[in-house]
Amino acid sequence: MLICKNRLFRRFLFFSMMFLIFSLFYNQFTYANESEKVEKMKDNTEHVRIQQKRIISSLKSIEDCLINQGTIKNE
């Protein structure tokens, strides 16, 4: 066990508590921003899926028109 003077122990305790408080605040601000980014990424993912569905449906309609005109053969 570490033997030290009462004054030195209080200083260590004080700085340890200050570091703990600072770490908690920093962690809270850092991870709060990360959760907002995750939510924004989910919204962007849904937007991309909608765009992909529109593109695929447009390409299918173009393909159907070309097949009806006889320009390309159905494979």
Backbone as JSON, one array per atom type, in Angstrom:
{
  "sequence": "MLICKNRLFRRFLFFSMMFLIFSLFYNQFTYANESEKVEKMKDNTEHVRIQQKRIISSLKSIEDCLINQGTIKNE",
  "N": [[0.84, -1.18, 0.0], [0.42, 2.27, -0.68], [2.12, 4.78, 0.97], [1.56, 8.01, 1.89], [1.58, 11.58, 2.4], [-1.16, 13.39, 3.85], [-1.84, 15.77, 2.55], [-0.73, 15.49, 0.0], [-2.18, 13.3, -0.88], [-4.74, 14.44, -1.05], [-4.35, 16.23, -3.14], [-3.86, 14.46, -5.29], [-6.32, 13.18, -5.3], [-8.02, 15.34, -5.9], [-7.12, 16.15, -8.49], [-7.59, 13.79, -9.84], [-10.37, 13.59, -9.69], [-11.06, 15.89, -11.14], [-10.07, 15.19, -13.65], [-11.71, 13.01, -14.17], [-14.26, 14.24, -14.31], [-13.86, 16.0, -16.48], [-13.37, 14.09, -18.47], [-15.84, 12.77, -18.59], [-17.56, 14.83, -19.52], [-16.36, 15.42, -21.99], [-16.63, 12.98, -23.28], [-19.41, 12.78, -23.4], [-20.11, 14.91, -25.14], [-18.73, 14.16, -27.43], [-19.79, 11.6, -28.18], [-22.44, 12.26, -28.41], [-22.51, 13.75, -30.74], [-21.77, 11.75, -32.52], [-23.98, 10.02, -32.48], [-25.89, 11.59, -33.74], [-24.81, 11.68, -36.29], [-25.06, 9.03, -37.06], [-27.84, 8.75, -37.21], [-28.31, 10.51, -39.33], [-26.97, 9.2, -41.36], [-28.59, 6.94, -41.63], [-30.89, 8.11, -42.66], [-29.88, 9.02, -45.09], [-29.26, 6.59, -46.29], [-31.78, 5.47, -46.69], [-32.79, 7.31, -48.52], [-31.1, 6.85, -50.71], [-31.85, 4.22, -51.34], [-34.47, 4.63, -52.22], [-33.95, 6.18, -54.5], [-32.55, 4.28, -56.02], [-34.58, 2.38, -56.51], [-36.29, 3.93, -58.13], [-34.63, 4.39, -60.34], [-34.21, 1.76, -61.26], [-36.85, 1.04, -61.92], [-37.32, 2.88, -63.97], [-35.42, 2.07, -65.85], [-36.41, -0.48, -66.42], [-38.83, 0.17, -67.64], [-37.9, 1.48, -69.92], [-36.57, -0.63, -71.14], [-38.76, -2.31, -71.63], [-40.15, -0.76, -73.51], [-38.31, -0.77, -75.63], [-38.26, -3.48, -76.23], [-40.9, -3.84, -77.11], [-40.84, -2.31, -79.41], [-39.22, -3.8, -80.93], [-36.52, -3.46, -81.16], [-34.55, -4.56, -79.54], [-33.85, -7.95, -78.63], [-35.63, -10.14, -76.51], [-33.95, -11.71, -73.97]],
  "CA": [[0.0, 0.0, 0.0], [1.19, 3.49, -0.82], [2.06, 5.66, 2.14], [1.86, 9.39, 1.51], [1.02, 12.58, 3.31], [-2.57, 13.71, 3.64], [-1.92, 16.86, 1.58], [-0.44, 14.91, -1.3], [-3.34, 12.46, -1.23], [-5.83, 15.33, -1.45], [-4.04, 16.74, -4.47], [-4.12, 13.38, -6.22], [-7.76, 12.99, -5.35], [-8.59, 16.48, -6.59], [-6.81, 16.06, -9.92], [-8.28, 12.61, -10.37], [-11.78, 13.95, -9.85], [-11.14, 16.85, -12.24], [-9.88, 14.43, -14.87], [-12.93, 12.22, -14.37], [-15.33, 15.14, -14.74], [-13.52, 16.43, -17.83], [-13.55, 12.94, -19.36], [-17.28, 12.53, -18.77], [-18.11, 15.87, -20.38], [-15.82, 15.24, -23.33], [-17.25, 11.78, -23.82], [-20.81, 13.09, -23.68], [-20.18, 15.74, -26.34], [-18.22, 13.41, -28.57], [-20.71, 10.56, -28.6], [-23.71, 12.87, -28.81], [-22.35, 14.08, -32.15], [-21.73, 10.51, -33.28], [-25.33, 9.48, -32.64], [-26.56, 12.39, -34.76], [-24.28, 11.26, -37.58], [-25.63, 7.72, -37.37], [-29.21, 9.0, -37.65], [-28.26, 11.13, -40.64], [-26.58, 8.15, -42.3], [-29.76, 6.1, -41.87], [-31.76, 8.86, -43.57], [-29.25, 9.01, -46.41], [-29.38, 5.24, -46.83], [-33.16, 5.32, -47.18], [-32.9, 8.14, -49.71], [-30.41, 6.14, -51.79], [-32.69, 3.08, -51.73], [-35.59, 5.15, -53.02], [-33.41, 6.54, -55.81], [-32.25, 3.04, -56.74], [-35.85, 1.81, -56.98], [-36.75, 4.76, -59.25], [-33.76, 4.13, -61.49], [-34.5, 0.42, -61.76], [-38.16, 1.04, -62.59], [-37.16, 3.62, -65.22], [-34.69, 1.21, -66.78], [-37.31, -1.54, -66.85], [-39.81, 0.72, -68.6], [-37.16, 1.71, -71.17], [-36.36, -1.94, -71.73], [-40.04, -2.77, -72.16], [-40.43, 0.01, -74.73], [-37.42, -1.25, -76.69], [-38.72, -4.82, -76.61], [-42.13, -3.66, -77.88], [-40.49, -1.75, -80.72], [-38.48, -4.84, -81.65], [-35.14, -3.05, -81.32], [-33.72, -5.58, -78.92], [-34.54, -9.22, -78.43], [-35.74, -10.56, -75.1], [-33.01, -12.81, -73.72]],
  "C": [[0.89, 1.24, 0.0], [1.0, 4.36, 0.42], [2.45, 7.05, 1.68], [1.19, 10.33, 2.49], [-0.42, 12.91, 2.91], [-2.72, 14.79, 2.57], [-1.69, 16.34, 0.16], [-1.61, 14.05, -1.79], [-4.5, 13.33, -1.7], [-5.6, 15.91, -2.84], [-4.31, 15.67, -5.53], [-5.62, 13.15, -6.39], [-8.44, 14.11, -6.14], [-8.35, 16.39, -8.09], [-7.47, 14.85, -10.58], [-9.76, 12.92, -10.62], [-11.96, 14.94, -11.01], [-10.99, 16.13, -13.58], [-11.12, 13.6, -15.19], [-14.06, 13.09, -14.9], [-15.09, 15.61, -16.18], [-13.76, 15.29, -18.83], [-15.02, 12.67, -19.62], [-17.91, 13.56, -19.7], [-17.63, 15.69, -21.82], [-16.47, 14.04, -24.01], [-18.71, 12.05, -24.21], [-20.94, 13.9, -24.96], [-19.74, 14.98, -27.58], [-19.23, 12.39, -29.05], [-22.1, 11.1, -28.92], [-23.64, 13.24, -30.29], [-22.35, 12.83, -33.01], [-23.13, 9.93, -33.5], [-26.12, 10.28, -33.67], [-26.09, 11.99, -36.15], [-24.87, 9.92, -38.0], [-27.06, 7.89, -37.87], [-29.23, 9.6, -39.05], [-27.87, 10.11, -41.7], [-27.75, 7.24, -42.62], [-30.71, 6.79, -42.83], [-31.19, 8.86, -44.98], [-29.37, 7.64, -47.06], [-30.78, 5.02, -47.4], [-33.36, 6.13, -48.46], [-32.25, 7.46, -50.91], [-31.23, 4.95, -52.25], [-33.86, 3.52, -52.59], [-35.12, 5.52, -54.42], [-33.1, 5.3, -56.64], [-33.52, 2.4, -57.29], [-36.38, 2.6, -58.17], [-35.93, 4.48, -60.5], [-34.07, 2.78, -62.11], [-35.84, 0.38, -62.49], [-38.09, 1.8, -63.92], [-36.46, 2.77, -66.27], [-35.57, 0.07, -67.28], [-38.32, -1.02, -67.87], [-39.13, 1.01, -69.94], [-36.93, 0.39, -71.89], [-37.65, -2.49, -72.34], [-40.4, -2.05, -73.46], [-39.58, -0.48, -75.89], [-37.82, -2.64, -77.15], [-39.97, -4.72, -77.47], [-41.86, -3.13, -79.29], [-39.72, -2.78, -81.55], [-37.01, -4.5, -81.84], [-34.19, -4.06, -80.71], [-34.55, -6.83, -78.72], [-34.56, -9.56, -76.95], [-34.85, -11.77, -74.89], [-33.49, -13.71, -72.64]]
}
